[in-house]
Amino acid sequence: MEVSLASEQVGAWRLRLNLDSGWGFEGGHSENKGLSPGGAVIAVPEHRHKVEVDLWRAEFVAAYTFTENWDAWLRLPFERKIRTASIELVEPATQAEQDAMERNLLIHHASATLEGLSDPSLLAATRSTGLFTENDVVAFAFGTSIPLGQTEENPYLLGDAGEAHEHMQFGTGTFTPLLEAFYVTPISEDTSFSVSLVGKAPLYENSKGYKGSTEVSAGVNLLHSLDPNWRVRVGWSSFYQDFAKWDGGRDPNSGLISHGATMGVTYDLGKDWDLSLDLRLPISQRALDGHSDTYEHGPMVRLGLSRSIGP
């Protein structure tokens, strides 16, 4: 969570910059089509499109306490996606057939670096104490994404016609409801336990016929203060993504359940600054239908710098 669950003064700001890096996100699919030198779709021996993506993301987060126990959260993300694609033969193929496979690969998933603003989000958050124990804290946040990220035309229709297209998007093109819940309870003087649940659920198609996936992330963490400056945490996270839709049909590049171990450390820099480092390691994951083309998650690292500003 980007902001403290502790009660803030009215008029206080908490600002944070997150730098995320993820690598080894692997995807791909079987293919039996190629492109002729003239651009016509032709049949070729079975092969695979192998695709790997490394991710880089910078996100600025601002939280403002406007009344007692009520905050406004704004998140502004920028992403870079580095894609490497190649052909893997399944059946023997002539050089001419391999050339046709390569031409087809280039219109589907050309190796490239893509970057742009992703959909920002705006939420209202409230917190209270003493739900189950005297010192526990619960927070709820609700809001919407703002459709500013770049979206694409239906890539499957363009691909079937032998035209260049892009599967990766930086937004959904819709205002998507967001709901988040957090709970923290102390279990000793220096140790606490936390639970988080974060979800988004698109309600309608955008103007290009795309409806994004419903996604839910859940996590549990054990947090321990080593001294007044150092805090460490270990935990577990789970992620669920259902199928996105193009013109009502299933998007094969979606539908995933993944689980991973998390660990992190935070250092208090003083003068209302702190620095954190977090790591997520994938433990298990599977496609919802057992064989969809969605990218399997790789390791993720987050470096965060935050500052509190009083009223």
Contacts in CASP RR format, 6 or more apart in sequence:
PFRMAT RR
TARGET T0000
AUTHOR 0000-0000-0000
METHOD contacts of the structure
MODEL  1
MEVSLASEQVGAWRLRLNLDSGWGFEGGHSENKGLSPGGAVIAVPEHRHK
VEVDLWRAEFVAAYTFTENWDAWLRLPFERKIRTASIELVEPATQAEQDA
MERNLLIHHASATLEGLSDPSLLAATRSTGLFTENDVVAFAFGTSIPLGQ
TEENPYLLGDAGEAHEHMQFGTGTFTPLLEAFYVTPISEDTSFSVSLVGK
APLYENSKGYKGSTEVSAGVNLLHSLDPNWRVRVGWSSFYQDFAKWDGGR
DPNSGLISHGATMGVTYDLGKDWDLSLDLRLPISQRALDGHSDTYEHGPM
VRLGLSRSIGP
1 139 0 8 1.000
1 182 0 8 1.000
1 196 0 8 1.000
2 14 0 8 1.000
2 16 0 8 1.000
2 18 0 8 1.000
2 61 0 8 1.000
2 63 0 8 1.000
2 73 0 8 1.000
2 75 0 8 1.000
2 306 0 8 1.000
3 14 0 8 1.000
3 16 0 8 1.000
3 61 0 8 1.000
3 63 0 8 1.000
3 71 0 8 1.000
3 73 0 8 1.000
3 125 0 8 1.000
4 14 0 8 1.000
4 308 0 8 1.000
5 127 0 8 1.000
5 137 0 8 1.000
5 139 0 8 1.000
5 182 0 8 1.000
5 184 0 8 1.000
6 137 0 8 1.000
7 68 0 8 1.000
7 69 0 8 1.000
7 127 0 8 1.000
7 129 0 8 1.000
8 14 0 8 1.000
8 65 0 8 1.000
8 71 0 8 1.000
8 308 0 8 1.000
9 65 0 8 1.000
9 310 0 8 1.000
9 311 0 8 1.000
10 65 0 8 1.000
10 66 0 8 1.000
10 67 0 8 1.000
10 68 0 8 1.000
10 311 0 8 1.000
11 64 0 8 1.000
11 65 0 8 1.000
11 66 0 8 1.000
11 310 0 8 1.000
11 311 0 8 1.000
12 64 0 8 1.000
12 65 0 8 1.000
12 308 0 8 1.000
12 309 0 8 1.000
12 310 0 8 1.000
12 311 0 8 1.000
13 62 0 8 1.000
13 63 0 8 1.000
13 64 0 8 1.000
13 65 0 8 1.000
13 308 0 8 1.000
13 309 0 8 1.000
13 310 0 8 1.000
14 62 0 8 1.000
14 63 0 8 1.000
14 306 0 8 1.000
14 307 0 8 1.000
14 308 0 8 1.000
14 309 0 8 1.000
15 60 0 8 1.000
15 61 0 8 1.000
15 62 0 8 1.000
15 63 0 8 1.000
15 306 0 8 1.000
15 307 0 8 1.000
15 309 0 8 1.000
16 60 0 8 1.000
16 61 0 8 1.000
16 62 0 8 1.000
16 63 0 8 1.000
16 304 0 8 1.000
16 305 0 8 1.000
16 306 0 8 1.000
16 307 0 8 1.000
17 58 0 8 1.000
17 59 0 8 1.000
17 60 0 8 1.000
17 61 0 8 1.000
17 304 0 8 1.000
17 305 0 8 1.000
17 306 0 8 1.000
18 57 0 8 1.000
18 58 0 8 1.000
18 59 0 8 1.000
18 61 0 8 1.000
18 302 0 8 1.000
18 303 0 8 1.000
18 304 0 8 1.000
19 56 0 8 1.000
19 57 0 8 1.000
19 58 0 8 1.000
19 302 0 8 1.000
19 303 0 8 1.000
19 304 0 8 1.000
20 55 0 8 1.000
20 56 0 8 1.000
20 57 0 8 1.000
20 58 0 8 1.000
20 59 0 8 1.000
20 300 0 8 1.000
20 301 0 8 1.000
20 302 0 8 1.000
21 54 0 8 1.000
21 55 0 8 1.000
21 56 0 8 1.000
21 57 0 8 1.000
21 300 0 8 1.000
21 301 0 8 1.000
21 302 0 8 1.000
22 54 0 8 1.000
22 55 0 8 1.000
22 56 0 8 1.000
22 298 0 8 1.000
22 299 0 8 1.000
22 300 0 8 1.000
22 301 0 8 1.000
23 54 0 8 1.000
23 55 0 8 1.000
23 298 0 8 1.000
23 299 0 8 1.000
24 52 0 8 1.000
24 53 0 8 1.000
24 54 0 8 1.000
24 298 0 8 1.000
24 299 0 8 1.000
25 52 0 8 1.000
25 53 0 8 1.000
25 54 0 8 1.000
25 55 0 8 1.000
25 295 0 8 1.000
25 296 0 8 1.000
25 297 0 8 1.000
25 298 0 8 1.000
26 50 0 8 1.000
26 51 0 8 1.000
26 52 0 8 1.000
26 53 0 8 1.000
26 295 0 8 1.000
26 296 0 8 1.000
26 298 0 8 1.000
27 50 0 8 1.000
27 51 0 8 1.000
27 52 0 8 1.000
27 53 0 8 1.000
27 293 0 8 1.000
27 294 0 8 1.000
27 295 0 8 1.000
27 296 0 8 1.000
28 48 0 8 1.000
28 49 0 8 1.000
28 50 0 8 1.000
28 51 0 8 1.000
28 109 0 8 1.000
28 293 0 8 1.000
29 48 0 8 1.000
29 49 0 8 1.000
29 252 0 8 1.000
29 293 0 8 1.000
30 46 0 8 1.000
30 47 0 8 1.000
30 48 0 8 1.000
30 90 0 8 1.000
31 46 0 8 1.000
31 47 0 8 1.000
31 48 0 8 1.000
31 49 0 8 1.000
31 101 0 8 1.000
31 104 0 8 1.000
32 43 0 8 1.000
32 44 0 8 1.000
32 45 0 8 1.000
32 46 0 8 1.000
32 47 0 8 1.000
33 41 0 8 1.000
33 42 0 8 1.000
33 43 0 8 1.000
33 44 0 8 1.000
33 104 0 8 1.000
34 41 0 8 1.000
34 42 0 8 1.000
34 43 0 8 1.000
34 44 0 8 1.000
34 100 0 8 1.000
34 101 0 8 1.000
34 103 0 8 1.000
34 104 0 8 1.000
35 41 0 8 1.000
35 42 0 8 1.000
35 100 0 8 1.000
35 103 0 8 1.000
35 104 0 8 1.000
35 107 0 8 1.000
35 162 0 8 1.000
36 42 0 8 1.000
36 100 0 8 1.000
36 103 0 8 1.000
37 103 0 8 1.000
39 103 0 8 1.000
39 162 0 8 1.000
40 162 0 8 1.000
41 104 0 8 1.000
41 160 0 8 1.000
41 161 0 8 1.000
41 162 0 8 1.000
42 100 0 8 1.000
44 93 0 8 1.000
44 97 0 8 1.000
44 100 0 8 1.000
44 101 0 8 1.000
44 104 0 8 1.000
45 89 0 8 1.000
45 90 0 8 1.000
45 91 0 8 1.000
45 92 0 8 1.000
45 93 0 8 1.000
45 97 0 8 1.000
46 90 0 8 1.000
46 91 0 8 1.000
47 87 0 8 1.000
47 88 0 8 1.000
47 89 0 8 1.000
47 90 0 8 1.000
47 91 0 8 1.000
47 93 0 8 1.000
47 101 0 8 1.000
48 87 0 8 1.000
48 88 0 8 1.000
48 90 0 8 1.000
49 85 0 8 1.000
49 86 0 8 1.000
49 87 0 8 1.000
49 88 0 8 1.000
49 105 0 8 1.000
49 108 0 8 1.000
49 109 0 8 1.000
50 85 0 8 1.000
50 86 0 8 1.000
50 87 0 8 1.000
50 88 0 8 1.000
51 83 0 8 1.000
51 84 0 8 1.000
51 85 0 8 1.000
51 109 0 8 1.000
51 295 0 8 1.000
52 83 0 8 1.000
52 84 0 8 1.000
52 85 0 8 1.000
53 81 0 8 1.000
53 82 0 8 1.000
53 83 0 8 1.000
53 84 0 8 1.000
53 295 0 8 1.000
54 81 0 8 1.000
54 82 0 8 1.000
55 79 0 8 1.000
55 80 0 8 1.000
55 81 0 8 1.000
55 82 0 8 1.000
55 300 0 8 1.000
56 79 0 8 1.000
56 80 0 8 1.000
56 81 0 8 1.000
56 82 0 8 1.000
57 77 0 8 1.000
57 78 0 8 1.000
57 79 0 8 1.000
57 80 0 8 1.000
57 118 0 8 1.000
58 77 0 8 1.000
58 78 0 8 1.000
58 79 0 8 1.000
59 75 0 8 1.000
59 76 0 8 1.000
59 77 0 8 1.000
59 78 0 8 1.000
60 75 0 8 1.000
60 76 0 8 1.000
61 73 0 8 1.000
61 74 0 8 1.000
61 75 0 8 1.000
61 76 0 8 1.000
62 73 0 8 1.000
62 74 0 8 1.000
63 71 0 8 1.000
63 72 0 8 1.000
63 73 0 8 1.000
63 74 0 8 1.000
63 125 0 8 1.000
64 71 0 8 1.000
64 72 0 8 1.000
65 71 0 8 1.000
66 72 0 8 1.000
69 126 0 8 1.000
69 127 0 8 1.000
69 128 0 8 1.000
70 124 0 8 1.000
70 125 0 8 1.000
70 126 0 8 1.000
71 124 0 8 1.000
71 125 0 8 1.000
71 126 0 8 1.000
71 127 0 8 1.000
72 122 0 8 1.000
72 123 0 8 1.000
72 124 0 8 1.000
72 125 0 8 1.000
73 121 0 8 1.000
73 122 0 8 1.000
73 123 0 8 1.000
73 124 0 8 1.000
73 125 0 8 1.000
73 141 0 8 1.000
74 120 0 8 1.000
74 121 0 8 1.000
74 122 0 8 1.000
75 120 0 8 1.000
75 121 0 8 1.000
75 122 0 8 1.000
76 117 0 8 1.000
76 120 0 8 1.000
77 117 0 8 1.000
77 118 0 8 1.000
77 119 0 8 1.000
77 120 0 8 1.000
78 115 0 8 1.000
78 116 0 8 1.000
78 117 0 8 1.000
78 118 0 8 1.000
79 115 0 8 1.000
79 116 0 8 1.000
79 117 0 8 1.000
79 118 0 8 1.000
79 170 0 8 1.000
80 113 0 8 1.000
80 114 0 8 1.000
80 115 0 8 1.000
80 116 0 8 1.000
81 113 0 8 1.000
81 114 0 8 1.000
81 115 0 8 1.000
81 168 0 8 1.000
82 113 0 8 1.000
83 109 0 8 1.000
83 110 0 8 1.000
83 111 0 8 1.000
83 112 0 8 1.000
83 113 0 8 1.000
83 114 0 8 1.000
83 168 0 8 1.000
84 111 0 8 1.000
85 105 0 8 1.000
85 108 0 8 1.000
85 109 0 8 1.000
85 110 0 8 1.000
85 111 0 8 1.000
86 105 0 8 1.000
87 98 0 8 1.000
87 101 0 8 1.000
87 102 0 8 1.000
87 105 0 8 1.000
89 98 0 8 1.000
93 101 0 8 1.000
104 162 0 8 1.000
106 164 0 8 1.000
107 159 0 8 1.000
107 162 0 8 1.000
107 163 0 8 1.000
107 164 0 8 1.000
107 165 0 8 1.000
108 155 0 8 1.000
108 159 0 8 1.000
108 165 0 8 1.000
108 167 0 8 1.000
109 167 0 8 1.000
114 166 0 8 1.000
114 168 0 8 1.000
114 170 0 8 1.000
116 149 0 8 1.000
116 150 0 8 1.000
116 170 0 8 1.000
117 148 0 8 1.000
117 149 0 8 1.000
117 150 0 8 1.000
117 170 0 8 1.000
118 149 0 8 1.000
118 170 0 8 1.000
118 171 0 8 1.000
119 145 0 8 1.000
119 146 0 8 1.000
119 147 0 8 1.000
119 148 0 8 1.000
119 149 0 8 1.000
119 170 0 8 1.000
119 171 0 8 1.000
119 172 0 8 1.000
119 173 0 8 1.000
119 176 0 8 1.000
120 145 0 8 1.000
120 146 0 8 1.000
120 148 0 8 1.000
121 143 0 8 1.000
121 144 0 8 1.000
121 145 0 8 1.000
121 146 0 8 1.000
121 178 0 8 1.000
122 143 0 8 1.000
122 144 0 8 1.000
122 146 0 8 1.000
123 141 0 8 1.000
123 142 0 8 1.000
123 143 0 8 1.000
123 144 0 8 1.000
123 178 0 8 1.000
123 180 0 8 1.000
124 141 0 8 1.000
124 142 0 8 1.000
124 143 0 8 1.000
125 139 0 8 1.000
125 140 0 8 1.000
125 141 0 8 1.000
125 180 0 8 1.000
126 139 0 8 1.000
126 140 0 8 1.000
126 141 0 8 1.000
127 137 0 8 1.000
127 138 0 8 1.000
127 139 0 8 1.000
127 140 0 8 1.000
128 137 0 8 1.000
128 138 0 8 1.000
129 135 0 8 1.000
129 136 0 8 1.000
129 137 0 8 1.000
129 138 0 8 1.000
130 136 0 8 1.000
130 137 0 8 1.000
131 138 0 8 1.000
131 183 0 8 1.000
132 185 0 8 1.000
133 185 0 8 1.000
133 186 0 8 1.000
135 185 0 8 1.000
135 186 0 8 1.000
136 183 0 8 1.000
136 184 0 8 1.000
136 185 0 8 1.000
136 186 0 8 1.000
137 182 0 8 1.000
137 183 0 8 1.000
137 184 0 8 1.000
137 185 0 8 1.000
138 181 0 8 1.000
138 182 0 8 1.000
138 183 0 8 1.000
139 180 0 8 1.000
139 181 0 8 1.000
139 182 0 8 1.000
139 183 0 8 1.000
140 179 0 8 1.000
140 180 0 8 1.000
140 181 0 8 1.000
140 182 0 8 1.000
141 178 0 8 1.000
141 179 0 8 1.000
141 180 0 8 1.000
141 181 0 8 1.000
141 182 0 8 1.000
142 177 0 8 1.000
142 178 0 8 1.000
142 179 0 8 1.000
142 180 0 8 1.000
143 177 0 8 1.000
143 178 0 8 1.000
143 179 0 8 1.000
144 175 0 8 1.000
144 176 0 8 1.000
144 177 0 8 1.000
144 178 0 8 1.000
145 171 0 8 1.000
145 172 0 8 1.000
145 174 0 8 1.000
145 175 0 8 1.000
145 176 0 8 1.000
145 178 0 8 1.000
145 200 0 8 1.000
146 175 0 8 1.000
147 171 0 8 1.000
147 172 0 8 1.000
147 173 0 8 1.000
147 174 0 8 1.000
147 175 0 8 1.000
147 206 0 8 1.000
148 171 0 8 1.000
149 169 0 8 1.000
149 170 0 8 1.000
149 171 0 8 1.000
149 173 0 8 1.000
150 169 0 8 1.000
150 170 0 8 1.000
150 171 0 8 1.000
151 169 0 8 1.000
151 170 0 8 1.000
151 171 0 8 1.000
151 172 0 8 1.000
151 173 0 8 1.000
151 206 0 8 1.000
151 208 0 8 1.000
151 210 0 8 1.000
152 165 0 8 1.000
152 166 0 8 1.000
152 167 0 8 1.000
152 168 0 8 1.000
152 169 0 8 1.000
152 208 0 8 1.000
152 210 0 8 1.000
153 165 0 8 1.000
153 208 0 8 1.000
154 208 0 8 1.000
154 209 0 8 1.000
154 210 0 8 1.000
154 246 0 8 1.000
154 247 0 8 1.000
155 165 0 8 1.000
155 166 0 8 1.000
155 167 0 8 1.000
155 246 0 8 1.000
156 246 0 8 1.000
157 247 0 8 1.000
158 164 0 8 1.000
158 165 0 8 1.000
159 165 0 8 1.000
167 253 0 8 1.000
169 210 0 8 1.000
172 202 0 8 1.000
172 206 0 8 1.000
172 210 0 8 1.000
172 211 0 8 1.000
172 212 0 8 1.000
173 206 0 8 1.000
173 207 0 8 1.000
173 208 0 8 1.000
173 210 0 8 1.000
174 202 0 8 1.000
174 203 0 8 1.000
174 204 0 8 1.000
174 205 0 8 1.000
174 206 0 8 1.000
174 211 0 8 1.000
174 212 0 8 1.000
176 200 0 8 1.000
176 201 0 8 1.000
176 202 0 8 1.000
176 203 0 8 1.000
176 212 0 8 1.000
177 200 0 8 1.000
177 201 0 8 1.000
177 203 0 8 1.000
178 198 0 8 1.000
178 199 0 8 1.000
178 200 0 8 1.000
179 198 0 8 1.000
179 199 0 8 1.000
179 200 0 8 1.000
179 201 0 8 1.000
180 196 0 8 1.000
180 197 0 8 1.000
180 198 0 8 1.000
180 199 0 8 1.000
181 196 0 8 1.000
181 197 0 8 1.000
181 198 0 8 1.000
182 194 0 8 1.000
182 195 0 8 1.000
182 196 0 8 1.000
182 197 0 8 1.000
183 194 0 8 1.000
183 195 0 8 1.000
183 196 0 8 1.000
184 192 0 8 1.000
184 193 0 8 1.000
184 194 0 8 1.000
184 223 0 8 1.000
185 192 0 8 1.000
185 193 0 8 1.000
185 194 0 8 1.000
186 192 0 8 1.000
187 193 0 8 1.000
190 224 0 8 1.000
190 225 0 8 1.000
190 226 0 8 1.000
191 222 0 8 1.000
191 223 0 8 1.000
191 224 0 8 1.000
191 225 0 8 1.000
192 222 0 8 1.000
192 223 0 8 1.000
193 220 0 8 1.000
193 221 0 8 1.000
193 222 0 8 1.000
193 223 0 8 1.000
194 220 0 8 1.000
194 221 0 8 1.000
194 223 0 8 1.000
195 218 0 8 1.000
195 219 0 8 1.000
195 220 0 8 1.000
195 221 0 8 1.000
196 217 0 8 1.000
196 218 0 8 1.000
196 219 0 8 1.000
196 220 0 8 1.000
196 221 0 8 1.000
197 216 0 8 1.000
197 217 0 8 1.000
197 218 0 8 1.000
197 219 0 8 1.000
198 216 0 8 1.000
198 217 0 8 1.000
198 218 0 8 1.000
199 214 0 8 1.000
199 215 0 8 1.000
199 216 0 8 1.000
199 217 0 8 1.000
200 214 0 8 1.000
200 215 0 8 1.000
201 214 0 8 1.000
202 211 0 8 1.000
202 212 0 8 1.000
202 213 0 8 1.000
202 214 0 8 1.000
204 211 0 8 1.000
205 211 0 8 1.000
205 245 0 8 1.000
205 247 0 8 1.000
205 248 0 8 1.000
209 245 0 8 1.000
209 246 0 8 1.000
209 247 0 8 1.000
209 248 0 8 1.000
210 244 0 8 1.000
210 245 0 8 1.000
210 246 0 8 1.000
210 251 0 8 1.000
211 244 0 8 1.000
211 245 0 8 1.000
211 248 0 8 1.000
212 244 0 8 1.000
212 245 0 8 1.000
212 251 0 8 1.000
212 254 0 8 1.000
213 241 0 8 1.000
213 242 0 8 1.000
213 243 0 8 1.000
213 244 0 8 1.000
213 251 0 8 1.000
213 254 0 8 1.000
213 255 0 8 1.000
214 241 0 8 1.000
214 242 0 8 1.000
215 239 0 8 1.000
215 240 0 8 1.000
215 241 0 8 1.000
215 242 0 8 1.000
216 239 0 8 1.000
216 240 0 8 1.000
217 237 0 8 1.000
217 238 0 8 1.000
217 239 0 8 1.000
217 240 0 8 1.000
218 237 0 8 1.000
218 238 0 8 1.000
218 239 0 8 1.000
219 235 0 8 1.000
219 236 0 8 1.000
219 237 0 8 1.000
219 238 0 8 1.000
219 262 0 8 1.000
220 235 0 8 1.000
220 236 0 8 1.000
221 233 0 8 1.000
221 234 0 8 1.000
221 235 0 8 1.000
221 262 0 8 1.000
222 233 0 8 1.000
222 234 0 8 1.000
222 235 0 8 1.000
223 231 0 8 1.000
223 232 0 8 1.000
223 233 0 8 1.000
224 231 0 8 1.000
224 232 0 8 1.000
224 233 0 8 1.000
225 231 0 8 1.000
226 232 0 8 1.000
228 268 0 8 1.000
229 267 0 8 1.000
229 268 0 8 1.000
230 265 0 8 1.000
230 266 0 8 1.000
230 267 0 8 1.000
230 268 0 8 1.000
231 265 0 8 1.000
231 266 0 8 1.000
231 267 0 8 1.000
231 268 0 8 1.000
232 263 0 8 1.000
232 264 0 8 1.000
232 265 0 8 1.000
232 266 0 8 1.000
233 262 0 8 1.000
233 263 0 8 1.000
233 264 0 8 1.000
233 265 0 8 1.000
233 266 0 8 1.000
234 261 0 8 1.000
234 262 0 8 1.000
234 263 0 8 1.000
234 264 0 8 1.000
235 261 0 8 1.000
235 262 0 8 1.000
235 263 0 8 1.000
236 259 0 8 1.000
236 260 0 8 1.000
236 261 0 8 1.000
236 262 0 8 1.000
237 259 0 8 1.000
237 260 0 8 1.000
237 261 0 8 1.000
237 262 0 8 1.000
237 280 0 8 1.000
238 257 0 8 1.000
238 258 0 8 1.000
238 259 0 8 1.000
238 260 0 8 1.000
239 256 0 8 1.000
239 257 0 8 1.000
239 258 0 8 1.000
239 259 0 8 1.000
239 297 0 8 1.000
240 256 0 8 1.000
240 257 0 8 1.000
241 254 0 8 1.000
241 255 0 8 1.000
241 256 0 8 1.000
241 257 0 8 1.000
241 288 0 8 1.000
241 294 0 8 1.000
242 254 0 8 1.000
242 255 0 8 1.000
242 288 0 8 1.000
243 250 0 8 1.000
243 251 0 8 1.000
243 254 0 8 1.000
243 255 0 8 1.000
243 288 0 8 1.000
243 292 0 8 1.000
244 250 0 8 1.000
244 251 0 8 1.000
244 253 0 8 1.000
244 254 0 8 1.000
244 255 0 8 1.000
245 251 0 8 1.000
252 292 0 8 1.000
252 293 0 8 1.000
252 294 0 8 1.000
253 292 0 8 1.000
253 293 0 8 1.000
253 294 0 8 1.000
253 295 0 8 1.000
254 292 0 8 1.000
254 294 0 8 1.000
255 287 0 8 1.000
255 288 0 8 1.000
255 289 0 8 1.000
255 292 0 8 1.000
255 294 0 8 1.000
256 285 0 8 1.000
256 286 0 8 1.000
256 287 0 8 1.000
256 288 0 8 1.000
256 292 0 8 1.000
256 294 0 8 1.000
256 295 0 8 1.000
256 296 0 8 1.000
256 297 0 8 1.000
257 285 0 8 1.000
257 286 0 8 1.000
257 288 0 8 1.000
258 282 0 8 1.000
258 284 0 8 1.000
258 285 0 8 1.000
258 286 0 8 1.000
258 296 0 8 1.000
258 297 0 8 1.000
259 282 0 8 1.000
259 283 0 8 1.000
259 284 0 8 1.000
259 285 0 8 1.000
260 280 0 8 1.000
260 281 0 8 1.000
260 282 0 8 1.000
260 283 0 8 1.000
260 284 0 8 1.000
261 280 0 8 1.000
261 281 0 8 1.000
261 283 0 8 1.000
262 278 0 8 1.000
262 279 0 8 1.000
262 280 0 8 1.000
262 281 0 8 1.000
263 278 0 8 1.000
263 279 0 8 1.000
264 276 0 8 1.000
264 277 0 8 1.000
264 278 0 8 1.000
264 279 0 8 1.000
265 276 0 8 1.000
265 277 0 8 1.000
266 274 0 8 1.000
266 275 0 8 1.000
266 276 0 8 1.000
267 274 0 8 1.000
267 275 0 8 1.000
267 276 0 8 1.000
268 274 0 8 1.000
269 275 0 8 1.000
272 307 0 8 1.000
272 308 0 8 1.000
272 309 0 8 1.000
272 310 0 8 1.000
273 305 0 8 1.000
273 306 0 8 1.000
273 307 0 8 1.000
274 305 0 8 1.000
274 306 0 8 1.000
274 307 0 8 1.000
275 303 0 8 1.000
275 304 0 8 1.000
275 305 0 8 1.000
276 302 0 8 1.000
276 303 0 8 1.000
276 304 0 8 1.000
276 305 0 8 1.000
276 306 0 8 1.000
277 301 0 8 1.000
277 302 0 8 1.000
277 303 0 8 1.000
277 304 0 8 1.000
278 301 0 8 1.000
278 302 0 8 1.000
279 299 0 8 1.000
279 300 0 8 1.000
279 301 0 8 1.000
279 302 0 8 1.000
280 299 0 8 1.000
280 300 0 8 1.000
280 301 0 8 1.000
281 299 0 8 1.000
282 296 0 8 1.000
282 297 0 8 1.000
282 298 0 8 1.000
282 299 0 8 1.000
285 296 0 8 1.000
285 297 0 8 1.000
287 294 0 8 1.000
END
